[in-house]
Amino acid sequence: MRIEGILLVVRAVDCGVRPVALRLPFRFGAVTLYRCPQLFVRVTVEVAGRGSWQGHAAELMVPKWFDKRAGFSHAQNVEHLAGAVERTVQAYAGDASASAFELFQRHAAALADAGRHAGATELSSAFGQAVVDRAVIDALCQALGLSVFDAVARNAIGLQPSALLPDLRGFDWNGWLPTLVPRPHIEARHTVGMLDALQALPEDAGPLPVSLPAVIARYGHRVFKIKLGGDPQADAQRLGEVLAVLGRDAPGHRYTLDGNEQYGDTAALLDLFARLAALPAYAARPDALLYLEQPLPRDRSFDGALPALPCPLLMDEADGTLDAFVRGRDAGWHGVSSKGCKGFYKSLVNRARCERWNQAAQRDGQPPAWFMSAEDLTCQAGLSVQQDLALAALLGLAHAERNGHHYADGFGAAPAAERQAFVQAHPDLYDADGRLRIAGGRLDLHSLAGPGYAHAATPDWLAMQPLSQATTFV
């Protein structure tokens, strides 16, 4: 039964933060992360004919990913993210009745402009809506007694043609959304960071593995993501070492590469692949490399036609606006990432674009060329990883990068009662200690299909600090 566009009013939005300390340093691009704040959002929503309901969401406020400009400190990066949240709260709370999507589209342009005027990047400016929208969707699903999968299939979120999406004018959202079949399982793509040990260590005897061989032995991963640093010679050497371990311990593996904006031009990319071709492990199985993620800086991602490479390129940091993938397609990007911190609606819209473009290609006798991936930004145990996984499952993606469970440790500093509540609500997803349960390289997602947006247990709001304290946790 279709129940499209349920109207709601946001009555209140509460925000809190907690510190997250990583158990292992996480190096991405030119930055090593040791700690950062995690944002929690709680909305109170009045749903037409259903009364008042609460919804929740959570997301890390990671410095030097949303904004890698050298002139800003980690604390200033977090301030920009907090400002985006505060502006979204001011815009949404008490606004007129709207569907969940209408609420997003009503304020998207103004919030983006406000972020620019505040000196924030596109990704930082969109962060507030990305998290608050998830909490709104959760409240709507709770009110309707539907999972996020069923709510989307029935278009309860009210997704419709919009001036924000001129390329999708006339797209049949009501006909397309029910065709999305969420996956009950998903493969966990393990991140191999630039500082990660490639040989077994004594520390592997602890409760969580440290080295790459121990990770493979513990979780049975078959898909991997390997970080690059931007130096073709050093990256090729490191990749050769990683592939040697994977060839030995994970035969038949597949992998992706992540440049994190560290390659300054296409000449360096061509140099990288020339060096990779000389690696026996790469040459023996070139198809094992699925794609290369965001090697170029975001501000150079649309400058001109990209060179022909042995694998497709996937946008991540350059995907700062709703139309970024459209512009990227013209420049030669074939993929785009889904991340909860970039926005629920952006992911659905980009998934629809892939479908439309691939159907057009097939009508012209061409193979499908456009795709999406699920990438992590150290999603933490609880609402953050659950909602991100549910989105990847909804998009039908076969594997999702998971790194938060590796670089952090379960629920960390969360109260024991909160951790236990999540473990009891999601025994397929967590072990008894609250750590992500990965078996045979896969995650079981069945418990995410209950009422709400992947939310059957709730964070302890008495254990939060005010949003204004976020900068003290970097």
ChimeraX attribute file (.defattr): number of C-alpha atoms within 10 A of each C-alpha:
attribute: neighborCount
match mode: 1-to-1
recipient: residues
	/A:1	5
	/A:2	13
	/A:3	14
	/A:4	18
	/A:5	18
	/A:6	20
	/A:7	21
	/A:8	24
	/A:9	22
	/A:10	26
	/A:11	16
	/A:12	16
	/A:13	23
	/A:14	15
	/A:15	23
	/A:16	21
	/A:17	26
	/A:18	21
	/A:19	22
	/A:20	22
	/A:21	19
	/A:22	19
	/A:23	16
	/A:24	16
	/A:25	18
	/A:26	24
	/A:27	18
	/A:28	21
	/A:29	22
	/A:30	14
	/A:31	13
	/A:32	15
	/A:33	17
	/A:34	16
	/A:35	20
	/A:36	24
	/A:37	24
	/A:38	22
	/A:39	25
	/A:40	25
	/A:41	26
	/A:42	25
	/A:43	27
	/A:44	20
	/A:45	27
	/A:46	21
	/A:47	21
	/A:48	16
	/A:49	11
	/A:50	13
	/A:51	10
	/A:52	17
	/A:53	20
	/A:54	22
	/A:55	26
	/A:56	30
	/A:57	30
	/A:58	29
	/A:59	26
	/A:60	21
	/A:61	30
	/A:62	21
	/A:63	26
	/A:64	22
	/A:65	19
	/A:66	24
	/A:67	23
	/A:68	21
	/A:69	11
	/A:70	8
	/A:71	7
	/A:72	13
	/A:73	15
	/A:74	18
	/A:75	17
	/A:76	16
	/A:77	25
	/A:78	27
	/A:79	21
	/A:80	24
	/A:81	27
	/A:82	24
	/A:83	22
	/A:84	25
	/A:85	26
	/A:86	16
	/A:87	17
	/A:88	26
	/A:89	21
	/A:90	12
	/A:91	19
	/A:92	23
	/A:93	16
	/A:94	14
	/A:95	13
	/A:96	11
	/A:97	16
	/A:98	20
	/A:99	23
	/A:100	23
	/A:101	23
	/A:102	18
	/A:103	24
	/A:104	21
	/A:105	17
	/A:106	14
	/A:107	14
	/A:108	20
	/A:109	14
	/A:110	14
	/A:111	21
	/A:112	22
	/A:113	14
	/A:114	16
	/A:115	22
	/A:116	14
	/A:117	11
	/A:118	13
	/A:119	12
	/A:120	23
	/A:121	20
	/A:122	20
	/A:123	24
	/A:124	30
	/A:125	32
	/A:126	27
	/A:127	27
	/A:128	25
	/A:129	29
	/A:130	26
	/A:131	26
	/A:132	28
	/A:133	26
	/A:134	26
	/A:135	29
	/A:136	34
	/A:137	28
	/A:138	30
	/A:139	29
	/A:140	34
	/A:141	28
	/A:142	23
	/A:143	22
	/A:144	20
	/A:145	14
	/A:146	20
	/A:147	22
	/A:148	28
	/A:149	27
	/A:150	24
	/A:151	28
	/A:152	24
	/A:153	24
	/A:154	20
	/A:155	23
	/A:156	25
	/A:157	26
	/A:158	22
	/A:159	22
	/A:160	19
	/A:161	15
	/A:162	15
	/A:163	10
	/A:164	14
	/A:165	14
	/A:166	10
	/A:167	13
	/A:168	17
	/A:169	12
	/A:170	10
	/A:171	16
	/A:172	13
	/A:173	17
	/A:174	18
	/A:175	11
	/A:176	13
	/A:177	20
	/A:178	16
	/A:179	9
	/A:180	16
	/A:181	14
	/A:182	19
	/A:183	18
	/A:184	16
	/A:185	16
	/A:186	22
	/A:187	22
	/A:188	25
	/A:189	26
	/A:190	28
	/A:191	26
	/A:192	22
	/A:193	22
	/A:194	19
	/A:195	13
	/A:196	17
	/A:197	15
	/A:198	18
	/A:199	12
	/A:200	15
	/A:201	14
	/A:202	9
	/A:203	12
	/A:204	16
	/A:205	11
	/A:206	8
	/A:207	9
	/A:208	18
	/A:209	20
	/A:210	23
	/A:211	18
	/A:212	24
	/A:213	20
	/A:214	21
	/A:215	17
	/A:216	19
	/A:217	13
	/A:218	16
	/A:219	17
	/A:220	17
	/A:221	23
	/A:222	22
	/A:223	24
	/A:224	24
	/A:225	25
	/A:226	22
	/A:227	24
	/A:228	29
	/A:229	21
	/A:230	23
	/A:231	17
	/A:232	20
	/A:233	14
	/A:234	13
	/A:235	20
	/A:236	21
	/A:237	14
	/A:238	18
	/A:239	20
	/A:240	18
	/A:241	14
	/A:242	19
	/A:243	19
	/A:244	16
	/A:245	17
	/A:246	24
	/A:247	12
	/A:248	10
	/A:249	18
	/A:250	19
	/A:251	10
	/A:252	12
	/A:253	16
	/A:254	19
	/A:255	20
	/A:256	21
	/A:257	22
	/A:258	25
	/A:259	23
	/A:260	24
	/A:261	27
	/A:262	19
	/A:263	21
	/A:264	14
	/A:265	16
	/A:266	15
	/A:267	10
	/A:268	18
	/A:269	20
	/A:270	16
	/A:271	14
	/A:272	19
	/A:273	17
	/A:274	13
	/A:275	16
	/A:276	21
	/A:277	15
	/A:278	12
	/A:279	17
	/A:280	13
	/A:281	19
	/A:282	19
	/A:283	12
	/A:284	10
	/A:285	12
	/A:286	15
	/A:287	13
	/A:288	17
	/A:289	18
	/A:290	18
	/A:291	21
	/A:292	23
	/A:293	28
	/A:294	26
	/A:295	28
	/A:296	24
	/A:297	18
	/A:298	17
	/A:299	10
	/A:300	12
	/A:301	24
	/A:302	19
	/A:303	9
	/A:304	11
	/A:305	14
	/A:306	16
	/A:307	12
	/A:308	11
	/A:309	12
	/A:310	15
	/A:311	16
	/A:312	18
	/A:313	23
	/A:314	29
	/A:315	26
	/A:316	25
	/A:317	25
	/A:318	23
	/A:319	24
	/A:320	21
	/A:321	18
	/A:322	19
	/A:323	16
	/A:324	18
	/A:325	26
	/A:326	15
	/A:327	14
	/A:328	23
	/A:329	16
	/A:330	13
	/A:331	16
	/A:332	18
	/A:333	24
	/A:334	21
	/A:335	25
	/A:336	29
	/A:337	25
	/A:338	28
	/A:339	24
	/A:340	30
	/A:341	26
	/A:342	27
	/A:343	22
	/A:344	21
	/A:345	19
	/A:346	22
	/A:347	24
	/A:348	17
	/A:349	18
	/A:350	24
	/A:351	21
	/A:352	19
	/A:353	20
	/A:354	20
	/A:355	16
	/A:356	14
	/A:357	15
	/A:358	18
	/A:359	16
	/A:360	14
	/A:361	15
	/A:362	12
	/A:363	10
	/A:364	9
	/A:365	9
	/A:366	11
	/A:367	12
	/A:368	15
	/A:369	15
	/A:370	21
	/A:371	20
	/A:372	21
	/A:373	24
	/A:374	23
	/A:375	25
	/A:376	22
	/A:377	20
	/A:378	22
	/A:379	27
	/A:380	28
	/A:381	24
	/A:382	30
	/A:383	24
	/A:384	26
	/A:385	24
	/A:386	23
	/A:387	27
	/A:388	25
	/A:389	31
	/A:390	25
	/A:391	24
	/A:392	25
	/A:393	24
	/A:394	22
	/A:395	23
	/A:396	18
	/A:397	20
	/A:398	16
	/A:399	24
	/A:400	26
	/A:401	22
	/A:402	25
	/A:403	22
	/A:404	22
	/A:405	22
	/A:406	22
	/A:407	22
	/A:408	24
	/A:409	22
	/A:410	20
	/A:411	21
	/A:412	18
	/A:413	13
	/A:414	18
	/A:415	13
	/A:416	12
	/A:417	11
	/A:418	18
	/A:419	25
	/A:420	17
	/A:421	15
	/A:422	23
	/A:423	21
	/A:424	16
	/A:425	17
	/A:426	23
	/A:427	17
	/A:428	17
	/A:429	24
	/A:430	23
	/A:431	15
	/A:432	13
	/A:433	15
	/A:434	25
	/A:435	22
	/A:436	25
	/A:437	18
	/A:438	20
	/A:439	14
	/A:440	14
	/A:441	19
	/A:442	21
	/A:443	21
	/A:444	19
	/A:445	21
	/A:446	16
	/A:447	17
	/A:448	25
	/A:449	19
	/A:450	19
	/A:451	23
	/A:452	27
	/A:453	31
	/A:454	30
	/A:455	29
	/A:456	19
	/A:457	18
	/A:458	17
	/A:459	22
	/A:460	12
	/A:461	15
	/A:462	8
	/A:463	13
	/A:464	18
	/A:465	16
	/A:466	12
	/A:467	22
	/A:468	13
	/A:469	16
	/A:470	23
	/A:471	19
	/A:472	11
	/A:473	18
	/A:474	20
